[in-house]
Amino acid sequence: MSLRSAAASTVRRIRGRLAARRVRGPRTEEVAPQREDEQQSASVVLTVRELIRTGKAGEAVSTGYALRQDPATRQLGDLVLGLCRRSTSTSPLAWRDLAEVTRPALVALAADDWFVPAYQHAPEQAARVLREVLAQDLHLGWTGTQLLLVARAAFQAQDWDAVREVCAAATSGRATRVAASRRHELAELVRWMPGGDYRQPVPALEADARIGVMNYLAPGPGSRNVGDWIQTLASIGHLVRHRNLTYVGTDPDLVGLVTDLADGVREERRLPDSPTATVQLVEVQRDGMPLQELPNPTWVPTFGWYLHPVTAQDYLFPFADAVRPIFISFHVNKPDMLTPEAVAYLRRYGPVGCRDWQTVALLRALDVPAFFSGCMTTTVDTVVPPGDPAARTETAYIDFPGGPADAEVVEQSITGLRSLSFADNLRLARDWVQDYATRYRAVRTSRLHANLPSRSVGCEVEFVPKNRSDVRFGGLIDIDDDAFEAIRHGILDKLDAVLRLVLAGEDEDRVYARWREVCAADVARAERVLDAREADLPATAPVPPQAEGAQHVVVVDLGPGEAPHLPGLLGALAGRVPPGTAVVVSGEETLRLGDLPDVGLPVTLVNRQTVPLDRLEPRPDGAAVRELLLAHAVLGVGGPGRVLVLPAGVLLPDDLRPLLEHDLDGRPVAAPREPRGSRRLAVGLVRSLSSRQGDDAAGALDLLVAGSRRIDVLGAPFDPVVLVADPALLRAAGAEEVVPLMLRYGATFREALNIVLGDRWTLLPESWATMPHLQTPQPDAQLLTYRVGARPWSRLTTPGRDEWRAQQRG
């Protein structure tokens, strides 16, 4: 039996049993369902999860809508839709469905899928329902992953009693579906709670300065990448190269290791004229620093990959008040972390030395002073000097996709690192780099933090990343020896300049003034570099005019398989638009005007036969053809009125005049906000397009730099599935760049239009652009679109199906 058939069969069984029960008498919502019905509901949830996992979200959504049609299974339907939205839509849209689920037994079936958004959007409700679930022991069947995600959601909301009880279910053995690794993570989470080990105040010892040493424990997922501790090892080198220091700390093992590293500093890196000082070594956690109670001040060289969230949306940043960050080799991987408070924090303690040019571009777009510093691991040779070249004969393969069949490939991610002590992880990192320095002549790797540290200690490196256009690599890929040395000595010199002031006991203002002074030239250079980098857009054939002389134009985006439904749509449009409106049909389908009914509206076709695609360079193919045809259809309209873009699969209201007359607030377009959860920031859209450039790493960086300059990087992108546009304002906003962006970078129409317009758009209410696959229609919904998910002409259940069929019949 197929997954689709299994889901439908289960729905029928549940309906039948509940209908029979209603004959015997009503059951109130407060009465717990019978065990058999709980099992049936669990079966539905399992089936839906499998549908989502296997890419059949349309069938999963259809199951939810089918269940909602019966009051007896309505809450199960809401639960199913919420599960689907968690994988396809934004968190608020998912919670809109999940908030309707109030029965603890049903909530328990969803575990983290219910509680993570619940604690984000309605923490009091989440806390109340979780206590009911716990009281009924409904959580004991959860997997370790589910327990962990629910516990982290409660942790973020500071529901401490719930965290303790959820974690205790696993650590006591009452919950039996918990792997040892998850049990360890749950036990670690308890240590991050108030009163836990990781929240204990770090005493201020007698010392001239307190320096943070970066570790990677966290209430969220901790690191298991040796490369992280290699970064910390390299950062310690900037401290221990100062000769005249004595180290103290609460961890004797860490103090002993740092003292050993000081004894092994390569001679030419030692700084004989540094201050004589006692330094307290303070263990700080990259992803948990705001929760630590640290001596004030603790100076922290701040480098690496930021930031792992506690849950899907919640980041622990900015740091604790006691922290004095020195931002160097800093990479923003999760732009969601850049809240207004975070941006203000970076401005306060900037300039920010960035590991890659992509982070420089992002921060400069937010008016944060920033520059390219490169990676901390280029300096690891300070504490692990290169060995005798004659003894280095082997070749290392570190997460390498190719090589000799008999080569041993070493993985740099090791789960066991999460349970080792900080000092032991640093020793492992030192031994790891020591092997590069003494055993290996060559290194073949896909890992950035195998590439740079091995090169630092003299290896010949072949760096073959999975994606050369990865946002982490700008300025670190394809660099020659001079560029590598510039990175290494730039970091060495800047940290020397400020650390000697910290060690001498200078006050905060003096230290940061010096930091701004030594970084000023690099900040100015970064601005020149960014100003000089422009996306190289090729010339393109002019967009041919469409529907000349019309007052308004409706552009119909005709997708694959939608041509049979076009005549019905044209007939429906005829009675819903004002006089003088024309229609432009865009799509790859081979149509002739003679094949379409005369509905009293002038119709123009935009397809391969009417648009000279063969004159475009590079010549488009595949899905790009339809996207380019749509761009030509929309951008070629030059009438005095409005352009309205609609998909061919659409349920129209009785009158489209209000939509055509929607107030654009002086902007070129109105469109709905992007409802997909994976696309909630405009910078994410640009980064996604940039990362698709594959081997063209330079082009990817050019695109990201230019795109970051144009858009509101932390604003929401729009989705032109439904679009109202003013043609004159669209041309004035530079719409002629849309097609070149699509040709040069493979952008979709949506991506290119967002990049060109930036924040010059206004919001079209959801009521005019509801996609039932991504959002449950609200009572005020005027227009439904079926571009993705179940179509109303299919046998799957979807809102508006009967009305759409009536619309087709006219």
C-alpha positions in Angstrom: 0.0 0.0 0.0 1.3 3.5 -0.9 1.8 6.1 1.7 -1.0 8.1 0.2 -3.4 5.1 0.4 -2.3 4.4 4.0 -3.1 7.9 5.1 -6.5 7.9 3.4 -7.3 4.5 4.9 -6.4 5.7 8.4 -8.5 8.8 8.0 -11.5 6.7 7.0 -11.1 4.4 10.0 -10.9 7.3 12.5 -13.9 8.9 11.0 -15.9 5.7 11.1 -15.1 4.9 14.7 -15.8 8.4 15.9 -19.1 8.6 14.0 -20.2 5.3 15.6 -19.3 6.8 19.0 -21.4 9.8 18.3 -24.4 7.6 17.8 -24.0 6.2 21.3 -23.7 9.6 22.8 -21.6 12.8 22.7 -18.1 12.9 24.2 -16.8 16.2 25.6 -13.4 17.6 24.7 -12.2 17.0 28.3 -12.7 13.3 28.2 -9.5 11.5 27.1 -9.8 9.5 23.9 -9.8 5.8 24.0 -6.5 4.0 23.6 -7.4 2.7 20.1 -8.1 6.2 18.8 -4.9 7.4 20.2 -3.1 4.6 18.3 -5.0 5.7 15.1 -4.0 9.3 15.6 -0.4 8.2 16.2 -0.5 6.2 13.0 -1.7 9.3 11.1 1.1 11.3 12.5 3.7 8.7 11.6 2.4 8.4 8.1 2.4 12.2 7.7 6.0 12.5 8.9 7.0 9.9 6.4 5.2 11.7 3.6 7.1 14.9 4.6 10.4 13.1 4.8 10.0 11.6 1.4 9.1 14.9 -0.3 5.3 14.3 -0.5 4.3 17.3 1.5 1.3 17.9 -0.8 -0.2 14.6 0.2 0.5 15.4 3.9 -1.2 18.8 3.7 -4.1 17.2 1.9 -4.5 14.7 4.8 -4.6 17.6 7.2 -7.3 19.4 5.3 -9.3 16.2 5.0 -9.2 15.6 8.7 -10.3 19.2 9.5 -13.5 18.7 7.6 -14.9 16.5 10.4 -15.4 18.2 13.8 -14.4 14.9 15.4 -11.0 14.9 13.8 -10.5 18.7 13.4 -7.7 19.0 16.0 -5.9 16.1 14.5 -6.1 17.9 11.2 -4.7 21.1 12.7 -1.9 19.0 14.2 -1.1 17.5 10.8 -1.1 20.9 9.1 1.1 22.3 11.8 3.6 19.5 11.3 3.6 20.3 7.6 4.0 24.0 8.1 7.0 23.3 10.3 8.8 21.9 7.3 7.5 24.3 4.6 6.5 27.6 6.2 7.4 30.1 8.8 7.1 29.5 12.5 4.1 31.9 12.9 2.2 30.1 10.2 2.9 26.7 11.8 1.9 28.0 15.2 -1.4 29.3 13.8 -2.4 25.7 13.1 -0.8 24.1 16.1 -2.4 26.6 18.5 -5.7 25.0 17.8 -4.5 21.7 19.2 -5.4 21.7 22.9 -5.7 18.0 23.9 -2.5 16.8 25.7 -2.7 13.4 24.1 -2.6 14.9 20.6 0.1 17.5 21.5 2.3 14.7 22.9 2.2 13.0 19.4 3.9 16.1 18.0 6.4 16.6 20.8 9.0 19.1 19.6 7.0 20.1 16.6 4.3 21.5 19.0 6.4 22.7 21.9 9.2 24.5 20.0 6.9 27.0 18.3 4.6 27.1 21.3 7.4 28.3 23.6 8.3 30.8 21.0 4.9 32.3 20.4 2.8 31.4 23.5 5.1 30.4 26.4 2.5 30.4 29.1 0.3 28.1 27.1 3.3 25.9 26.3 4.2 25.6 30.0 0.6 24.7 31.0 0.2 22.0 28.3 3.6 20.5 29.0 2.7 20.1 32.6 -0.4 18.2 31.6 1.7 16.0 29.3 4.2 15.3 32.0 1.5 14.6 34.6 0.0 11.9 32.4 3.5 10.5 31.5 2.7 11.1 27.8 6.4 12.1 27.3 7.9 8.7 28.2 7.4 7.4 24.7 9.3 10.3 23.1 12.7 9.7 21.5 15.8 11.3 23.0 15.8 13.8 20.2 12.3 14.8 21.0 13.0 15.1 24.7 16.0 17.2 24.0 14.3 19.6 21.6 11.4 20.1 24.0 13.8 20.6 26.9 15.7 23.2 25.0 12.5 25.1 24.0 11.5 25.2 27.7 15.1 26.2 28.6 14.9 29.2 26.2 11.6 30.3 27.8 13.2 29.8 31.3 10.6 27.2 32.3 13.1 25.6 34.6 10.9 23.0 36.3 9.8 21.6 33.0 13.4 21.4 31.8 14.3 19.4 35.0 11.4 17.0 34.6 11.9 16.4 30.9 15.6 15.8 31.3 15.0 13.5 34.4 12.8 11.2 32.3 15.8 10.4 30.2 18.6 10.4 32.8 16.6 8.3 35.2 15.8 5.7 32.5 12.0 6.2 32.7 12.0 7.2 29.0 13.3 4.2 27.2 13.8 5.4 23.6 16.9 7.5 24.5 20.3 6.9 23.0 23.3 7.4 25.2 24.4 10.5 23.3 21.1 12.2 23.8 21.1 11.2 27.5 24.5 12.9 27.8 23.1 16.1 26.1 20.1 16.2 28.4 22.3 15.8 31.4 24.5 18.6 30.1 21.5 20.9 29.6 20.7 20.6 33.3 24.2 21.9 34.1 23.3 25.1 32.2 20.3 25.8 34.3 20.5 28.4 37.2 22.5 26.8 39.9 24.1 24.3 37.5 27.8 23.7 37.1 28.1 26.0 34.0 26.3 28.8 35.7 28.5 28.9 38.8 30.4 32.2 39.2 33.9 32.1 38.0 36.0 33.6 40.8 38.2 36.5 40.1 41.7 35.4 41.1 44.6 37.7 41.9 45.8 38.7 38.4 46.7 41.7 36.2 44.4 40.6 33.4 41.7 38.0 32.7 41.7 36.4 29.2 38.9 34.3 27.9 39.9 31.0 26.2 37.2 29.8 23.8 35.5 26.4 24.4 32.4 25.0 22.7 30.0 23.6 25.3 26.5 24.9 24.9 22.9 24.5 25.9 22.3 23.9 22.2 24.3 21.5 20.1 27.9 21.6 21.2 30.8 21.3 18.7 32.3 18.0 17.6 34.7 19.5 15.1 38.4 19.3 15.9 38.8 22.4 13.8 37.1 24.5 16.5 39.7 23.6 19.1 42.4 24.2 16.5 41.1 27.8 16.2 41.3 28.1 20.0 44.8 26.6 20.0 45.9 29.2 17.5 44.3 32.0 19.6 46.3 30.9 22.6 49.4 31.5 20.6 48.7 35.2 20.6 48.8 35.2 24.4 51.7 32.9 25.1 54.1 34.6 22.6 54.4 37.3 25.3 57.4 36.1 27.3 56.8 37.6 30.7 53.5 36.1 31.8 52.4 33.8 34.6 49.2 31.9 34.3 46.6 31.1 36.9 43.0 29.7 36.7 40.4 27.5 38.3 41.3 24.6 35.9 44.9 23.4 36.7 44.9 21.2 33.6 44.2 24.2 31.4 46.8 26.3 33.2 49.4 23.5 32.8 48.6 23.1 29.1 48.9 26.8 28.4 52.2 27.0 30.3 53.5 24.1 28.1 52.4 25.9 25.0 54.2 29.0 26.2 57.4 27.0 26.5 57.1 25.7 22.9 56.5 29.0 21.1 58.6 29.3 18.0 61.5 31.6 18.7 60.8 34.2 16.0 57.3 34.8 17.3 58.3 35.6 20.9 57.7 39.1 22.1 60.5 39.9 24.5 59.3 43.5 25.3 55.9 42.5 26.5 54.6 43.5 30.0 55.3 41.3 33.0 51.9 40.2 34.2 49.8 37.4 35.9 47.0 36.3 33.6 43.9 34.5 34.8 42.7 32.0 32.1 38.9 32.0 32.0 37.1 29.2 30.1 34.4 30.9 28.0 31.8 29.1 25.8 31.2 30.4 22.3 27.5 29.5 22.3 26.8 29.9 26.0 28.8 32.9 27.0 25.8 35.1 27.9 24.8 32.5 30.6 28.2 32.5 32.3 29.0 34.6 35.3 32.5 35.8 34.5 35.0 38.1 36.2 34.6 41.7 35.1 36.3 42.4 32.8 37.2 39.3 30.9 38.9 40.0 27.6 37.9 37.5 24.9 39.4 37.2 21.4 36.2 36.4 19.5 36.6 34.3 16.4 35.0 31.5 14.4 31.6 30.4 13.3 28.5 32.2 14.8 26.2 31.0 16.1 24.5 27.8 17.2 21.0 28.6 18.5 19.5 26.9 21.6 16.4 26.2 19.5 15.7 26.9 15.9 15.2 30.6 16.4 16.9 31.6 19.6 20.5 32.8 19.8 22.6 33.6 22.9 24.1 36.9 21.7 25.2 39.5 22.7 27.6 38.2 25.4 27.5 38.6 29.1 28.2 42.2 30.5 31.6 41.1 31.9 32.9 40.2 28.4 35.1 42.6 26.5 35.2 41.1 23.0 38.0 41.6 20.5 36.3 40.6 17.2 38.8 39.0 14.9 38.3 36.2 12.4 34.6 36.4 13.0 32.1 34.6 10.7 28.4 35.2 10.7 26.8 32.0 9.5 23.4 32.6 10.9 22.2 36.1 10.0 19.1 35.5 12.3 21.4 36.2 15.2 21.8 39.8 14.1 19.0 41.3 16.1 19.0 45.1 16.7 20.7 44.5 20.0 23.3 42.3 18.4 24.0 45.0 15.7 24.4 47.7 18.3 26.8 45.4 20.2 29.0 44.9 17.2 29.0 48.6 16.5 30.0 49.3 20.1 33.0 46.9 20.1 34.0 47.2 16.4 35.6 47.3 14.1 34.9 43.6 13.5 37.6 41.6 11.8 35.8 39.1 9.6 37.0 35.7 8.6 35.5 36.1 5.1 34.4 38.8 2.8 30.8 37.6 2.8 30.6 38.6 6.5 32.3 41.9 5.8 29.6 42.7 3.2 26.8 41.7 5.5 28.1 43.8 8.5 28.9 46.8 6.3 25.3 46.7 5.0 24.2 47.1 8.6 26.7 50.0 9.2 28.9 47.9 11.4 32.6 48.9 10.8 34.2 45.7 9.5 37.2 44.4 7.6 38.6 41.2 6.2 41.0 39.6 8.7 41.1 36.0 7.5 41.2 33.0 9.7 42.8 32.6 13.1 44.2 29.1 12.2 46.7 30.7 9.8 48.6 31.6 13.0 48.7 28.2 14.6 52.3 27.7 13.8 53.1 30.0 16.7 52.6 27.1 19.1 53.2 24.2 16.7 56.3 25.1 14.7 56.9 23.3 11.4 59.1 20.2 11.7 62.0 18.9 9.7 61.0 18.8 6.0 63.0 15.7 5.3 61.0 13.7 7.8 57.7 14.7 6.3 56.9 12.1 3.7 53.2 11.2 4.1 50.0 12.5 2.6 46.9 13.1 4.7 43.4 12.8 3.5 41.0 14.8 5.7 37.4 14.4 4.7 38.6 14.2 1.1 36.2 13.2 -1.6 38.9 11.5 -3.8 42.3 9.9 -3.7 43.9 6.5 -3.9 41.7 3.6 -3.1 43.9 2.4 -0.2 44.2 5.9 1.3 42.9 6.3 4.9 40.5 9.2 5.0 40.3 10.9 8.4 37.1 12.6 9.6 37.5 15.8 11.5 34.1 15.6 13.2 34.2 13.4 16.2 31.1 13.0 18.4 33.2 11.9 21.5 34.8 15.4 21.7 31.7 16.6 23.5 32.5 14.5 26.5 36.2 15.3 26.8 37.6 17.9 29.1 38.6 21.3 27.6 42.3 20.7 28.1 42.0 17.2 26.5 40.3 18.7 23.4 43.1 21.3 23.1 45.7 18.5 23.4 44.0 16.6 20.7 44.0 19.7 18.5 47.7 20.2 19.2 48.5 16.6 18.4 46.4 16.9 15.2 48.4 19.9 14.0 51.6 18.3 15.2 51.0 15.5 12.8 50.6 18.1 10.0 53.9 19.7 11.1 56.0 16.6 11.5 54.5 13.7 9.4 52.9 15.1 6.4 54.3 16.7 3.3 50.9 17.1 1.7 47.3 17.4 2.8 44.2 16.8 0.7 41.1 18.1 2.3 37.6 19.5 1.9 37.8 21.1 5.4 38.7 24.8 5.8 40.2 24.1 9.2 42.4 21.4 7.8 43.4 23.5 4.8 44.6 26.6 6.7 46.3 25.1 9.8 48.2 22.5 7.7 49.3 25.2 5.3 50.4 27.3 8.3 52.8 24.6 9.4 54.3 24.1 5.9 52.2 21.4 4.2 51.4 21.5 0.5 47.6 21.6 0.5 45.0 20.6 -2.1 41.7 22.2 -0.9 38.7 20.7 -2.6 35.6 21.9 -0.7 32.1 20.5 -1.5 31.1 23.9 -2.8 33.7 26.5 -3.7 31.0 29.2 -3.5 30.3 28.5 0.2 29.7 31.7 2.1 32.6 30.8 4.5 35.3 31.0 1.8 35.5 34.5 0.5 39.1 35.6 0.7 40.3 32.1 1.9 40.1 30.1 -1.3 42.6 30.3 -4.2 45.0 32.6 -2.3 48.7 32.7 -3.0 51.5 32.6 -0.4 51.6 36.4 -0.2 47.9 36.7 0.6 48.3 33.9 3.2 51.1 35.7 4.9 49.2 39.0 4.8 46.3 37.3 6.7 48.7 35.7 9.2 50.7 38.8 10.0 47.7 41.0 10.0 46.1 39.0 12.8 49.4 38.7 14.7 50.1 42.4 14.6 46.6 43.6 15.5 46.3 41.2 18.5 49.8 42.1 19.7 48.9 45.8 19.7 45.8 45.4 21.9 46.8 42.5 24.1 49.9 44.3 25.3 47.6 47.1 26.6 45.3 44.6 28.2 48.2 42.8 29.9 49.6 46.2 31.1 46.2 46.9 32.8 45.1 49.8 30.5 41.4 50.7 30.8 38.7 49.7 28.4 38.5 53.0 26.5 42.3 53.0 25.8 42.2 49.4 24.6 39.3 50.0 22.1 40.8 53.2 20.9 43.9 51.3 20.1 41.9 48.6 18.4 40.1 51.2 16.2 43.5 52.8 15.4 45.2 49.6 14.3 42.2 48.5 12.2 41.4 51.8 10.6 43.5 51.2 7.4 41.9 47.8 6.9 38.4 49.2 7.4 39.1 51.8 4.8 40.5 49.2 2.4 37.4 47.0 3.0 35.2 49.9 1.9 37.2 50.4 -1.2 37.1 46.7 -2.1 33.4 46.5 -1.6 32.8 49.6 -3.6 34.8 48.2 -6.4 33.1 44.8 -6.5 30.1 44.9 -8.7 28.2 42.0 -10.2 29.3 41.5 -13.8 26.0 41.6 -15.6 26.1 40.8 -19.3 24.2 42.7 -22.0 20.9 41.3 -22.9 18.4 41.6 -25.7 15.7 44.2 -25.0 12.5 42.9 -23.4 9.8 43.0 -26.1 6.7 45.1 -25.3 3.5 43.3 -24.3 -0.1 44.3 -24.5 0.5 47.8 -25.7 -2.4 50.2 -25.3 -4.1 48.4 -22.5 -5.2 50.2 -19.4 -4.4 47.3 -17.0 -2.7 44.0 -17.8 -3.1 40.6 -16.1 -0.1 38.4 -16.5 -0.9 34.7 -16.1 2.1 32.6 -15.2 1.3 29.2 -16.8 3.1 26.3 -15.2 3.6 22.8 -16.4 0.3 20.9 -16.9 -1.8 23.9 -16.4 -2.8 24.7 -20.0 -6.0 22.7 -19.9 -7.3 25.0 -17.2 -6.4 28.2 -19.0 -9.7 28.6 -20.9 -11.7 28.5 -17.7 -9.4 31.1 -16.0 -9.7 33.4 -19.0 -13.5 33.2 -18.8 -13.4 33.9 -15.1 -11.2 36.9 -15.6 -13.5 38.5 -18.1 -16.2 39.1 -15.6 -13.8 40.3 -12.8 -11.6 43.0 -14.3 -12.4 46.5 -15.5 -12.8 47.5 -19.1 -9.6 48.1 -21.0 -7.8 45.2 -19.3 -5.6 42.8 -21.4 -4.2 39.4 -20.6 -0.7 38.2 -21.2 -0.2 34.4 -20.9 3.4 33.4 -20.1 4.7 29.9 -20.2 6.5 27.1 -22.1 3.3 25.4 -23.3 3.0 25.6 -27.1 -0.3 27.5 -27.5 -2.0 29.3 -30.3 -4.4 32.2 -29.8 -6.8 30.3 -32.0 -6.9 27.5 -29.4 -8.2 29.9 -26.7 -11.9 31.0 -26.3 -12.9 34.5 -27.2 -13.9 35.9 -23.8 -13.8 39.6 -24.8 -10.3 40.2 -23.4 -7.3 40.8 -25.7 -4.8 38.0 -25.1 -1.0 38.0 -25.9 1.1 34.9 -25.7 4.7 35.0 -24.3 6.4 31.7 -25.1 9.4 30.3 -27.0 7.8 31.3 -30.3 7.3 34.9 -29.4 10.4 35.7 -27.3 13.8 35.4 -29.0 15.5 33.3 -26.3 18.1 32.1 -28.7 19.6 35.6 -28.7 20.2 35.6 -25.0 23.7 34.8 -23.6 24.1 32.4 -21.9 21.3 30.6 -23.6 18.7 29.5 -21.0 17.5 25.9 -20.6 15.3 23.9 -18.3 13.4 25.7 -15.6 15.2 28.9 -16.4 13.2 29.2 -19.6 9.9 29.6 -17.9 11.3 32.1 -15.4 12.7 34.2 -18.2 9.5 34.1 -20.1 7.7 35.4 -17.0 10.2 38.2 -16.5 9.7 39.2 -20.2 5.9 39.1 -19.7 5.9 41.3 -16.6 8.7 43.7 -17.5 7.5 44.3 -21.1 4.2 45.9 -20.0 4.3 49.6 -20.4 0.7 50.7 -20.1 -0.7 53.5 -17.9 -2.4 51.3 -15.4 -1.3 48.4 -13.2 0.2 45.0 -13.9 -1.3 42.1 -11.9 0.6 38.8 -11.9 -1.3 35.6 -11.1 -0.5 31.9 -11.3 -2.8 29.9 -13.6 -3.9 27.8 -10.7 -5.9 30.4 -8.8 -9.3 30.8 -7.2 -10.5 34.4 -7.9 -12.7 36.7 -5.9 -15.8 38.1 -7.5 -14.1 41.4 -8.3 -10.4 42.0 -9.0 -10.7 45.8 -9.0 -9.7 46.2 -5.4 -6.5 44.2 -6.1 -5.6 46.2 -9.2 -6.2 49.4 -7.2 -4.2 48.4 -4.2 -2.3 51.3 -2.7 1.4 50.8 -3.6 2.5 53.6 -1.2 4.7 55.1 -3.9 6.6 51.8 -4.4 7.0 49.9 -7.7 5.3 46.7 -6.5 3.0 45.1 -3.8 3.5 41.5 -3.0 3.0 39.1 -0.1 5.8 38.4 2.3 7.7 35.2 1.6 5.8 32.4 3.6 8.5 29.8 3.4 10.5 29.4 6.6 13.8 28.8 4.9 13.6 32.2 3.1 12.6 34.5 5.9 15.5 37.0 5.5 16.5 38.9 2.3 20.1 38.2 3.0 19.4 34.5 3.1 17.9 34.8 -0.5 21.1 36.4 -1.7 23.4 34.0 0.1 21.4 31.0 -1.3 21.8 32.3 -4.8 25.5 33.1 -4.2 26.2 29.6 -2.9 24.7 28.1 -6.1 27.5 29.5 -8.2 29.5 26.3 -7.7 33.1 26.7 -9.0 32.7 30.4 -9.8 33.7 31.5 -6.3 34.7 35.0 -7.5 31.4 35.5 -9.2 29.6 34.3 -6.1 31.3 36.8 -3.9 30.7 39.6 -6.5 27.0 38.8 -6.4 26.8 38.7 -2.6 28.6 42.0 -2.2 26.4 43.7 -4.7 23.2 42.1 -3.4 24.0 43.0 0.2 24.4 46.6 -0.8 21.0 46.8 -2.5 18.7 44.9 -0.1 17.5 45.4 3.4 19.6 42.4 4.5 17.6 41.6 7.6 14.2 42.5 6.0 11.8 39.9 4.7 11.8 39.1 1.0 8.6 39.2 -1.1 7.1 36.4 -3.2 5.8 37.6 -6.6 3.4 34.6 -6.9 0.8 37.4 -6.8 2.2 40.8 -7.7 0.7 44.2 -8.3 3.1 46.6 -10.1 3.3 50.1 -11.5 5.1 49.7 -14.8 6.6 53.2 -14.8 7.9 52.9 -11.2 9.2 49.4 -12.0 11.3 50.7 -14.9 12.5 53.7 -12.8 13.7 51.2 -10.1 16.1 49.5 -12.6 14.0 46.6 -13.7 16.2 46.2 -16.8 18.7 44.5 -14.5 16.4 41.6 -13.7 17.0 39.6 -16.8 20.8 40.0 -16.8 20.8 38.8 -13.1 18.8 35.7 -14.2 21.1 35.0 -17.1 24.5 35.6 -15.3 23.7 33.9 -12.0 20.8 31.6 -12.7 18.5 33.6 -10.4 14.8 33.0 -10.4 12.5 35.9 -11.3 11.6 36.1 -7.6 15.3 36.3 -6.5 16.3 38.8 -9.2 13.4 41.1 -8.6 14.0 41.1 -4.8 17.7 42.0 -5.4 16.9 44.8 -7.8 14.1 46.3 -5.8 15.6 45.8 -2.3 13.2 47.3 0.2 11.2 49.2 -2.5 8.1 47.2 -2.2 4.9 47.2 -0.1 3.1 44.4 1.6 0.1 42.8 -0.1 -2.2 41.4 2.6 -2.2 37.6 3.0 -6.0 37.7 2.1 -5.0 38.5 -1.5 -2.3 35.8 -1.8 -3.1 32.7 0.3 -1.3 29.5 -0.7 -3.2 26.7 1.0 -0.1 24.4 0.8 1.8 26.9 3.0 -0.9 28.6 5.1 -4.3 27.6 6.2 -6.8 30.2 4.6 -8.2 32.7 7.1 -11.8 33.8 7.1 -10.9 37.0 5.2 -9.1 35.1 2.3 -10.0 36.6 -1.0 -7.7 34.9 -3.4 -6.2 31.4 -3.2 -3.2 30.2 -5.3 -2.2 26.7 -6.1 1.3 27.1 -7.5 2.6 24.4 -5.0 1.1 21.4 -3.3 -2.3 19.9 -4.0 -4.1 21.3 -7.0 -7.8 21.8 -7.1 -8.1 19.7 -10.2 -6.5 16.7 -8.5 -8.2 14.2 -6.2 -6.4 15.6 -3.1 -8.3 17.6 -0.6 -7.5 21.3 -0.7 -9.4 24.5 0.4 -11.5 26.1 -2.4 -11.5 23.0 -4.6 -15.3 23.0 -5.2 -15.3 26.7 -5.7 -12.5 26.5 -8.2 -14.3 23.8 -10.2 -17.4 26.0 -10.3 -15.2 28.9 -11.4 -13.9 26.8 -14.3 -17.4 25.9 -15.4 -18.3 29.6 -15.4 
